[in-house]
């Protein structure tokens, strides 16, 4: 399972979500998290229609924008594993 994490420099929500991703990764050993800076890869923002950072893409599908809490993220990761 892969999570693409779309961020922007200086984004406080991005820092929060990065911490949530790090925390849940321990419970999902097959989870690959790839962080992308949207200022360096703007095509990803267009591809996934991310209008506000951060964007969380799970296995190629946009799951969240603007933030996510741990419970919501775990629920979506569990759905993706099923």
ABEGO torsion letter per residue (X at the ends): XBBBBBBBBGBAAAAAAAAAAAAAAAABAABBBBBBBAAABAAAAAAAGBABOBBBBBGGBBABBGEBBAAAAAAAAAAAAX
